[in-house]
């Protein structure tokens, strides 16, 4: 696993030399230390992908060094080594969080297998954490509509290449999900996926995040740190909100895309990187280029493979599928296994414009799961959770793409709701005012999720 940085701690110079040579030949970058004090200094100055500690050291022991790492919340994988291994020592090392325990004299092949296995396990755990964190968004490409099928087909074709991809779309459409899908479907899937939100960091920190820095490069840089480009080498770097990247950084990003090499902040070493870039934005970069707010040459470099995610209102037929998917996730997360969406609730969802797109639908579904007291989510529950908490007024009811029955139902509901409010919730008075049979009003109100406050109404309904 090239580009990984290892620290080997042992008090025997010959072992340090042998291990450093063997690991370097495999493409790893290796630092060595002869004792606890030197190892501790190195660990404070920079981060490592894996450590190998001897148990017995001249100024302490490897188990204590491992314990101090875990106490400091440093989860770097550690392999323990010992020429005097006991079952008790191995058990203690495992309890402290060691990935494996190797006996001396070391077998080179066994060592390399242990190192590769530990790094792969660490990567798998990291990806699992990312998937759990993103579990609420894994359904954003659910759908059977023409636009979403076309997008999935384009993602499959784009994934096969190593060209830069520019993903565009409104907020909440699932741009990060598309980037993750491109990575996982690509030949780089076994490599890392790094992410950077260009709008979430001050301009002075973006360069360090992207390219890394050397110890002492600026105030607070107490140890060397690899940047996103270096860590993503062999994999993919997702640059979210790239349209918000400051102009000076745009020039430096362009150079990296052209030269495929970086320099850490405060350093003079040129480091080759093999990193694919997937960028995303909800801005119109063509207009930004016209006003010189975004570099046209960088836009051309990023826009080799353009992908556009349609807004949710352009694929309304997918809303019921998405809503049921998010309902399942929210029901499990909130311990409500029996909750379900009525068809009239799905119709109301399908008629809403969703300016926040799929993210808004996901949040709305979870809100309904939490706030709906019954196990059935009805149209009224959806309307009460929509922005403003009220249904559309009767004027201007026509909306392209919304079925006639949904428009009529919305109008009926608004009329009956207004009439009930006017008559203090009294069903009998409301029925008389609307010139309806009382039983007919009850049936209508119940179907629309409305209830009066008059005594005896619930029984009659």
KEPA-376380 format. One record per residue (C-alpha): z, y, x; residue in three letters. Coordinates in Angstrom, 2 decimals. Layout:
<dovexs>
> c3 / c2 / c1 / code
> Z / Y / X / ala
...
</dovexs>
This chain:
<dovexs>
> c3 / c2 / c1 / code
> 0.00 / 0.00 / 0.00 / unk
> -1.27 / 2.84 / 2.21 / unk
> 0.20 / 6.34 / 2.28 / unk
> 3.74 / 5.02 / 1.63 / unk
> 6.42 / 6.47 / 3.92 / unk
> 9.04 / 4.05 / 5.24 / unk
> 12.32 / 4.43 / 7.14 / unk
> 13.52 / 1.53 / 9.32 / unk
> 17.16 / 1.61 / 10.51 / unk
> 18.24 / -0.89 / 13.21 / unk
> 20.30 / -0.69 / 16.40 / unk
> 17.97 / -2.90 / 18.46 / unk
> 15.13 / -0.86 / 20.04 / unk
> 12.88 / -3.92 / 20.38 / unk
> 13.13 / -4.63 / 16.64 / unk
> 12.42 / -1.01 / 15.77 / unk
> 9.32 / -1.05 / 17.98 / unk
> 8.08 / -4.35 / 16.55 / unk
> 8.62 / -3.33 / 12.93 / unk
> 7.10 / 0.12 / 13.40 / unk
> 3.98 / -1.39 / 14.98 / unk
> 3.57 / -4.10 / 12.33 / unk
> 4.05 / -1.71 / 9.41 / unk
> 1.83 / 0.99 / 10.93 / unk
> -0.99 / -1.53 / 11.33 / unk
> -0.73 / -2.14 / 7.57 / unk
> -1.34 / 1.55 / 6.87 / unk
> 2.26 / 2.68 / 6.32 / unk
> 3.80 / 5.81 / 7.83 / unk
> 7.01 / 4.72 / 9.58 / unk
> 10.08 / 6.60 / 10.82 / unk
> 12.84 / 4.82 / 12.72 / unk
> 16.56 / 5.40 / 13.30 / unk
> 19.05 / 3.59 / 15.51 / unk
> 22.16 / 4.26 / 13.46 / unk
> 23.73 / 5.67 / 10.31 / unk
> 24.00 / 9.27 / 11.55 / unk
> 20.34 / 9.61 / 12.54 / unk
> 19.24 / 7.82 / 9.36 / unk
> 21.33 / 10.16 / 7.24 / unk
> 19.75 / 13.19 / 8.92 / unk
> 16.24 / 11.86 / 8.30 / unk
> 17.02 / 11.07 / 4.65 / unk
> 18.21 / 14.64 / 4.15 / unk
> 15.07 / 16.12 / 5.71 / unk
> 12.45 / 14.18 / 3.78 / unk
> 11.87 / 11.66 / 1.01 / unk
> 10.79 / 8.06 / 1.59 / unk
> 9.07 / 5.43 / -0.52 / unk
> 11.06 / 2.53 / 0.99 / unk
> 13.92 / 1.97 / 3.43 / unk
> 14.83 / -1.06 / 5.56 / unk
> 18.48 / -1.12 / 6.67 / unk
> 20.18 / -3.45 / 9.13 / unk
> 23.66 / -4.44 / 7.94 / unk
> 25.46 / -4.04 / 11.27 / unk
> 24.97 / -0.66 / 12.95 / unk
> 26.82 / 0.96 / 15.87 / unk
> 28.26 / 3.85 / 13.84 / unk
> 28.70 / 2.18 / 10.46 / unk
> 26.86 / -0.35 / 8.34 / unk
> 23.76 / -0.48 / 6.20 / unk
> 25.68 / -1.32 / 3.04 / unk
> 27.62 / 1.93 / 3.25 / unk
> 24.36 / 3.80 / 3.86 / unk
> 22.89 / 2.17 / 0.75 / unk
> 26.02 / 3.01 / -1.27 / unk
> 25.83 / 6.67 / -0.24 / unk
> 22.17 / 6.83 / -1.32 / unk
> 22.98 / 5.49 / -4.76 / unk
> 25.97 / 7.83 / -5.08 / unk
> 23.58 / 10.71 / -4.41 / unk
> 21.28 / 9.41 / -7.22 / unk
> 18.61 / 8.50 / -4.65 / unk
> 16.77 / 5.49 / -6.13 / unk
> 14.51 / 4.79 / -3.12 / unk
> 13.93 / 1.00 / -2.80 / unk
> 15.98 / -0.57 / 0.00 / unk
> 15.52 / -3.88 / 1.82 / unk
> 18.54 / -5.13 / 3.77 / unk
> 18.24 / -7.08 / 7.06 / unk
> 20.88 / -9.07 / 8.93 / unk
> 21.21 / -11.62 / 11.72 / unk
> 24.65 / -12.65 / 10.42 / unk
> 23.97 / -12.89 / 6.72 / unk
> 26.56 / -14.38 / 4.37 / unk
> 26.37 / -15.05 / 0.66 / unk
> 29.05 / -12.44 / 0.10 / unk
> 27.05 / -9.80 / 2.01 / unk
> 23.87 / -10.61 / 0.10 / unk
> 25.67 / -10.41 / -3.25 / unk
> 27.23 / -7.08 / -2.32 / unk
> 23.84 / -5.70 / -1.24 / unk
> 22.29 / -6.81 / -4.52 / unk
> 25.06 / -5.19 / -6.55 / unk
> 24.52 / -1.94 / -4.67 / unk
> 20.86 / -2.02 / -5.64 / unk
> 19.05 / -3.61 / -2.69 / unk
> 15.60 / -4.94 / -3.65 / unk
> 15.81 / -7.93 / -1.28 / unk
> 17.70 / -9.35 / 1.69 / unk
> 15.93 / -10.63 / 4.83 / unk
> 17.49 / -12.79 / 7.53 / unk
> 16.84 / -12.24 / 11.23 / unk
> 14.87 / -13.20 / 13.21 / unk
> 12.36 / -11.59 / 10.90 / unk
> 9.13 / -13.31 / 9.94 / unk
> 6.41 / -10.62 / 9.94 / unk
> 4.49 / -12.11 / 7.03 / unk
> 7.64 / -12.42 / 4.93 / unk
> 8.58 / -8.84 / 5.81 / unk
> 5.20 / -7.44 / 4.77 / unk
> 5.30 / -9.37 / 1.49 / unk
> 8.81 / -8.08 / 0.78 / unk
> 7.75 / -4.49 / 1.50 / unk
> 4.63 / -4.68 / -0.68 / unk
> 6.57 / -6.35 / -3.51 / unk
> 9.32 / -3.72 / -3.42 / unk
> 6.82 / -0.85 / -3.53 / unk
> 4.90 / -2.42 / -6.41 / unk
> 8.09 / -3.02 / -8.39 / unk
> 9.14 / 0.57 / -7.86 / unk
> 5.75 / 1.80 / -9.04 / unk
> 5.86 / -0.47 / -12.09 / unk
> 9.32 / 0.84 / -13.02 / unk
> 8.11 / 4.42 / -12.63 / unk
> 5.10 / 3.76 / -14.87 / unk
> 7.34 / 2.05 / -17.43 / unk
> 9.59 / 5.12 / -17.53 / unk
> 6.55 / 7.32 / -18.06 / unk
> 5.31 / 5.11 / -20.87 / unk
> 8.70 / 5.17 / -22.57 / unk
> 8.85 / 8.94 / -22.25 / unk
> 5.38 / 9.20 / -23.74 / unk
> 5.90 / 6.57 / -26.42 / unk
> 5.65 / 9.20 / -29.13 / unk
> 2.13 / 10.08 / -28.04 / unk
> 0.65 / 6.63 / -27.47 / unk
> -0.98 / 6.67 / -30.89 / unk
> -2.90 / 9.91 / -30.54 / unk
> -6.20 / 8.09 / -30.08 / unk
> -5.62 / 5.93 / -33.15 / unk
> -8.46 / 6.33 / -35.62 / unk
> -11.68 / 5.03 / -37.10 / unk
> -13.50 / 8.34 / -37.52 / unk
> -16.84 / 9.06 / -35.85 / unk
> -15.45 / 11.78 / -33.52 / unk
> -12.63 / 9.60 / -32.19 / unk
> -14.89 / 6.57 / -31.69 / unk
> -17.30 / 8.76 / -29.73 / unk
> -14.44 / 10.08 / -27.57 / unk
> -13.13 / 6.59 / -26.79 / unk
> -16.64 / 5.54 / -25.76 / unk
> -16.94 / 8.58 / -23.48 / unk
> -13.54 / 7.85 / -21.91 / unk
> -14.68 / 4.33 / -21.08 / unk
> -17.79 / 5.60 / -19.33 / unk
> -15.94 / 8.38 / -17.48 / unk
> -13.25 / 5.99 / -16.25 / unk
> -15.72 / 3.92 / -14.25 / unk
> -16.55 / 6.79 / -11.89 / unk
> -14.45 / 8.83 / -9.47 / unk
> -15.91 / 12.16 / -10.57 / unk
> -13.71 / 15.02 / -11.71 / unk
> -13.14 / 15.22 / -15.46 / unk
> -12.40 / 18.32 / -17.54 / unk
> -10.68 / 17.58 / -20.85 / unk
> -10.78 / 20.39 / -23.40 / unk
> -9.22 / 20.70 / -26.83 / unk
> -6.71 / 22.63 / -28.90 / unk
> -2.99 / 22.34 / -28.30 / unk
> -1.49 / 19.07 / -29.43 / unk
> -4.72 / 17.06 / -29.47 / unk
> -3.62 / 14.56 / -26.79 / unk
> -5.22 / 15.74 / -23.55 / unk
> -2.61 / 14.03 / -21.37 / unk
> -3.17 / 10.78 / -23.25 / unk
> -6.88 / 10.98 / -22.46 / unk
> -6.09 / 11.55 / -18.77 / unk
> -3.77 / 8.52 / -18.76 / unk
> -6.44 / 6.39 / -20.48 / unk
> -9.04 / 7.42 / -17.88 / unk
> -6.66 / 6.44 / -15.08 / unk
> -5.61 / 3.10 / -16.57 / unk
> -9.23 / 2.11 / -17.32 / unk
> -10.48 / 3.11 / -13.87 / unk
> -10.68 / 1.16 / -10.58 / unk
> -7.76 / 3.39 / -9.50 / unk
> -5.39 / 1.95 / -12.12 / unk
> -3.24 / 0.26 / -9.46 / unk
> -2.82 / 3.59 / -7.70 / unk
> -0.42 / 6.37 / -8.72 / unk
> -0.89 / 8.83 / -11.59 / unk
> 0.64 / 12.21 / -10.74 / unk
> 0.88 / 15.14 / -13.19 / unk
> 1.29 / 18.90 / -12.79 / unk
> 1.48 / 21.50 / -15.55 / unk
> -0.08 / 24.59 / -14.01 / unk
> 1.45 / 26.86 / -16.66 / unk
> 5.01 / 25.58 / -16.22 / unk
> 5.58 / 26.69 / -12.61 / unk
> 5.77 / 30.12 / -10.95 / unk
> 2.66 / 30.83 / -8.91 / unk
> 4.61 / 30.74 / -5.65 / unk
> 5.70 / 27.12 / -6.27 / unk
> 2.37 / 25.63 / -7.34 / unk
> 1.04 / 25.42 / -3.77 / unk
> 4.10 / 23.49 / -2.61 / unk
> 3.89 / 21.17 / -5.62 / unk
> 0.22 / 20.44 / -5.00 / unk
> 0.11 / 20.21 / -1.22 / unk
> 3.74 / 19.62 / -0.18 / unk
> 5.63 / 21.45 / 2.53 / unk
> 7.27 / 20.98 / 5.90 / unk
> 10.98 / 21.43 / 6.51 / unk
> 11.75 / 25.13 / 6.98 / unk
> 8.45 / 26.29 / 5.48 / unk
> 10.34 / 28.63 / 3.16 / unk
> 13.88 / 29.31 / 1.97 / unk
> 15.24 / 26.17 / 0.38 / unk
> 12.75 / 23.82 / 2.04 / unk
> 15.40 / 21.73 / 3.78 / unk
> 13.23 / 18.65 / 4.28 / unk
> 9.59 / 17.65 / 4.39 / unk
> 8.07 / 16.94 / 1.00 / unk
> 4.73 / 15.41 / 0.08 / unk
> 2.78 / 17.18 / -2.64 / unk
> 1.01 / 15.83 / -5.70 / unk
> -2.34 / 15.44 / -3.96 / unk
> -0.84 / 13.36 / -1.16 / unk
> 1.28 / 11.22 / -3.49 / unk
> -1.70 / 10.62 / -5.80 / unk
> -4.03 / 9.53 / -3.00 / unk
> -5.73 / 6.34 / -4.09 / unk
> -5.03 / 7.26 / -7.70 / unk
> -5.36 / 10.18 / -10.10 / unk
> -3.94 / 13.70 / -10.32 / unk
> -3.74 / 15.24 / -13.81 / unk
> -3.76 / 19.05 / -13.78 / unk
> -2.67 / 20.20 / -17.21 / unk
> -3.33 / 23.79 / -18.36 / unk
> -5.60 / 24.32 / -15.33 / unk
> -6.90 / 27.49 / -16.97 / unk
> -3.55 / 29.13 / -16.23 / unk
> -3.74 / 28.47 / -12.48 / unk
> -3.50 / 31.73 / -10.44 / unk
> -6.74 / 32.82 / -8.78 / unk
> -5.48 / 32.40 / -5.18 / unk
> -4.56 / 28.79 / -5.96 / unk
> -7.95 / 28.23 / -7.59 / unk
> -9.61 / 28.96 / -4.25 / unk
> -7.34 / 26.49 / -2.44 / unk
> -7.91 / 23.83 / -5.09 / unk
> -11.66 / 24.29 / -4.75 / unk
> -11.43 / 23.72 / -1.01 / unk
> -9.50 / 20.48 / -1.48 / unk
> -12.04 / 19.21 / -4.01 / unk
> -14.84 / 19.99 / -1.55 / unk
> -13.23 / 18.79 / 1.69 / unk
> -10.93 / 16.03 / 0.38 / unk
> -8.17 / 17.14 / 2.74 / unk
> -4.99 / 19.20 / 2.51 / unk
> -2.44 / 20.95 / 4.69 / unk
> 1.22 / 21.07 / 3.74 / unk
> 2.78 / 24.52 / 3.38 / unk
> 4.18 / 25.49 / 6.78 / unk
> 2.23 / 22.74 / 8.54 / unk
> -0.97 / 22.60 / 10.61 / unk
> -1.80 / 18.91 / 10.24 / unk
> -4.92 / 18.10 / 8.19 / unk
> -4.29 / 15.18 / 5.85 / unk
> -7.16 / 13.27 / 4.26 / unk
> -6.66 / 12.45 / 0.57 / unk
> -8.56 / 10.22 / -1.82 / unk
> -7.44 / 11.71 / -5.12 / unk
> -9.37 / 11.89 / -8.35 / unk
> -8.69 / 15.01 / -10.43 / unk
> -8.57 / 15.08 / -14.21 / unk
> -7.97 / 18.61 / -15.47 / unk
> -7.22 / 19.82 / -18.99 / unk
> -7.09 / 23.15 / -20.80 / unk
> -7.05 / 24.64 / -24.29 / unk
> -8.68 / 27.82 / -23.00 / unk
> -12.38 / 28.66 / -23.10 / unk
> -13.11 / 28.48 / -19.38 / unk
> -16.72 / 29.61 / -19.82 / unk
> -15.47 / 32.94 / -21.20 / unk
> -12.75 / 33.04 / -18.52 / unk
> -15.46 / 32.71 / -15.87 / unk
> -17.42 / 35.57 / -17.44 / unk
> -14.37 / 37.85 / -17.11 / unk
> -13.51 / 36.55 / -13.60 / unk
> -10.22 / 35.13 / -14.86 / unk
> -11.38 / 31.70 / -13.66 / unk
> -13.62 / 30.85 / -10.71 / unk
> -17.06 / 29.71 / -11.79 / unk
> -17.48 / 27.49 / -8.71 / unk
> -14.18 / 25.73 / -9.46 / unk
> -15.20 / 25.27 / -13.08 / unk
> -18.40 / 23.58 / -11.90 / unk
> -16.39 / 21.27 / -9.62 / unk
> -13.96 / 20.30 / -12.39 / unk
> -16.53 / 20.02 / -15.18 / unk
> -18.56 / 17.16 / -13.68 / unk
> -17.63 / 14.98 / -16.67 / unk
> -16.69 / 17.13 / -19.71 / unk
> -14.67 / 15.54 / -22.53 / unk
> -13.75 / 17.41 / -25.71 / unk
> -11.01 / 16.20 / -28.06 / unk
> -11.72 / 17.10 / -31.70 / unk
> -8.96 / 18.83 / -33.69 / unk
> -7.21 / 16.75 / -36.33 / unk
> -8.82 / 18.70 / -39.18 / unk
> -12.22 / 17.44 / -37.94 / unk
> -11.12 / 13.83 / -38.44 / unk
> -8.96 / 13.92 / -41.55 / unk
> -9.75 / 10.30 / -42.35 / unk
> -7.60 / 9.33 / -39.33 / unk
> -4.50 / 11.10 / -40.67 / unk
> -3.21 / 8.16 / -42.78 / unk
> -3.62 / 5.77 / -39.82 / unk
> -1.85 / 8.16 / -37.47 / unk
> 0.90 / 8.94 / -39.98 / unk
> 1.69 / 5.24 / -40.50 / unk
> 1.67 / 4.70 / -36.75 / unk
> 4.08 / 7.57 / -36.10 / unk
> 6.20 / 6.47 / -39.07 / unk
> 6.66 / 3.06 / -37.43 / unk
> 7.72 / 4.67 / -34.14 / unk
> 10.09 / 7.14 / -35.83 / unk
> 11.57 / 4.46 / -38.11 / unk
> 12.42 / 2.29 / -35.12 / unk
> 13.84 / 5.20 / -33.13 / unk
> 16.02 / 6.36 / -36.05 / unk
> 17.06 / 2.92 / -37.37 / unk
> 15.23 / 3.24 / -40.70 / unk
> 13.20 / 0.00 / -40.84 / unk
> 12.47 / 0.12 / -44.59 / unk
> 11.15 / 3.63 / -44.94 / unk
> 7.54 / 4.00 / -46.08 / unk
> 4.96 / 6.63 / -47.09 / unk
> 3.68 / 6.77 / -50.66 / unk
> -0.06 / 7.24 / -51.19 / unk
> 0.52 / 10.70 / -52.72 / unk
> 2.39 / 11.73 / -49.56 / unk
> -0.54 / 10.60 / -47.43 / unk
> -2.88 / 12.64 / -49.63 / unk
> -0.83 / 15.77 / -49.06 / unk
> -0.82 / 15.11 / -45.30 / unk
> -4.60 / 14.66 / -45.35 / unk
> -5.03 / 18.01 / -47.11 / unk
> -2.97 / 19.99 / -44.57 / unk
> -4.80 / 21.86 / -41.79 / unk
> -2.43 / 20.83 / -38.92 / unk
> -2.90 / 23.76 / -36.55 / unk
> -0.66 / 21.89 / -34.09 / unk
> -2.91 / 18.83 / -34.39 / unk
> -1.64 / 15.32 / -33.63 / unk
> 1.55 / 16.58 / -32.00 / unk
> 2.43 / 18.45 / -35.20 / unk
> 1.72 / 15.35 / -37.30 / unk
> 3.95 / 13.26 / -35.04 / unk
> 6.80 / 15.77 / -35.26 / unk
> 6.37 / 16.16 / -39.02 / unk
> 6.49 / 12.39 / -39.52 / unk
> 9.69 / 12.11 / -37.52 / unk
> 11.18 / 15.00 / -39.49 / unk
> 10.37 / 13.19 / -42.73 / unk
> 12.00 / 9.98 / -41.48 / unk
> 15.17 / 11.89 / -40.57 / unk
> 15.44 / 14.17 / -43.61 / unk
> 14.19 / 12.00 / -46.48 / unk
> 17.28 / 10.43 / -48.13 / unk
> 15.39 / 7.59 / -49.84 / unk
> 13.33 / 4.81 / -48.29 / unk
> 10.19 / 6.20 / -49.93 / unk
> 8.57 / 9.40 / -48.65 / unk
> 6.78 / 11.12 / -51.55 / unk
> 4.44 / 14.07 / -51.86 / unk
> 7.33 / 16.43 / -52.64 / unk
> 9.13 / 15.38 / -49.45 / unk
> 6.05 / 16.18 / -47.40 / unk
> 5.56 / 19.58 / -49.04 / unk
> 9.20 / 20.49 / -48.48 / unk
> 8.80 / 19.74 / -44.77 / unk
> 5.56 / 21.65 / -44.32 / unk
> 5.75 / 25.18 / -42.87 / unk
> 7.17 / 27.47 / -45.55 / unk
> 8.36 / 24.49 / -47.61 / unk
> 6.05 / 25.28 / -50.53 / unk
> 2.73 / 24.04 / -51.80 / unk
> -0.42 / 26.18 / -51.71 / unk
> -0.73 / 28.77 / -54.45 / unk
> -3.27 / 28.28 / -57.23 / unk
> -5.76 / 30.84 / -55.94 / unk
> -8.31 / 29.86 / -53.33 / unk
> -7.58 / 26.15 / -53.78 / unk
> -10.90 / 24.83 / -52.57 / unk
> -10.92 / 23.61 / -48.97 / unk
> -13.91 / 21.82 / -47.46 / unk
> -13.26 / 18.16 / -46.82 / unk
> -10.34 / 17.82 / -49.26 / unk
> -10.95 / 15.41 / -52.22 / unk
> -11.03 / 16.91 / -55.72 / unk
> -8.12 / 14.76 / -56.91 / unk
> -5.90 / 16.15 / -54.13 / unk
> -6.82 / 19.75 / -54.99 / unk
> -6.09 / 19.14 / -58.69 / unk
> -2.77 / 17.45 / -57.89 / unk
> -1.71 / 20.41 / -55.71 / unk
> -2.56 / 22.86 / -58.48 / unk
> -0.70 / 20.81 / -61.12 / unk
> 2.34 / 20.50 / -58.93 / unk
> 2.46 / 24.22 / -58.19 / unk
> 2.12 / 25.11 / -61.90 / unk
> 4.86 / 22.70 / -62.99 / unk
> 7.14 / 23.70 / -60.11 / unk
> 6.77 / 27.41 / -60.94 / unk
> 7.34 / 26.72 / -64.64 / unk
> 10.48 / 24.69 / -63.93 / unk
> 11.83 / 27.45 / -61.70 / unk
> 11.10 / 30.01 / -64.41 / unk
> 12.99 / 27.97 / -67.03 / unk
> 15.92 / 27.09 / -64.81 / unk
> 14.82 / 23.51 / -64.32 / unk
> 15.05 / 22.68 / -68.04 / unk
> 12.41 / 20.08 / -68.81 / unk
> 12.40 / 20.63 / -72.58 / unk
> 11.88 / 24.39 / -72.28 / unk
> 9.20 / 23.86 / -69.61 / unk
> 7.34 / 21.36 / -71.82 / unk
> 7.34 / 23.82 / -74.72 / unk
> 6.13 / 26.67 / -72.54 / unk
> 3.26 / 24.56 / -71.17 / unk
> 2.46 / 23.13 / -74.59 / unk
> 2.94 / 19.57 / -73.29 / unk
> 4.57 / 16.56 / -74.82 / unk
> 7.97 / 16.22 / -73.21 / unk
> 7.30 / 12.60 / -72.27 / unk
> 3.99 / 13.62 / -70.68 / unk
> 5.72 / 16.31 / -68.61 / unk
> 8.31 / 13.79 / -67.44 / unk
> 5.57 / 11.41 / -66.29 / unk
> 3.70 / 14.19 / -64.53 / unk
> 6.82 / 15.53 / -62.84 / unk
> 7.91 / 12.09 / -61.66 / unk
> 4.44 / 11.33 / -60.25 / unk
> 4.47 / 14.65 / -58.40 / unk
> 8.00 / 14.16 / -57.08 / unk
> 9.52 / 16.96 / -59.20 / unk
> 12.79 / 16.75 / -61.09 / unk
> 14.47 / 18.97 / -63.66 / unk
> 18.14 / 19.91 / -63.79 / unk
> 18.71 / 19.51 / -67.53 / unk
> 21.35 / 16.95 / -68.45 / unk
> 19.88 / 13.67 / -69.62 / unk
> 16.52 / 14.37 / -68.03 / unk
> 16.87 / 11.63 / -65.44 / unk
> 17.62 / 9.03 / -68.09 / unk
> 14.74 / 10.08 / -70.29 / unk
> 12.32 / 10.23 / -67.37 / unk
</dovexs>
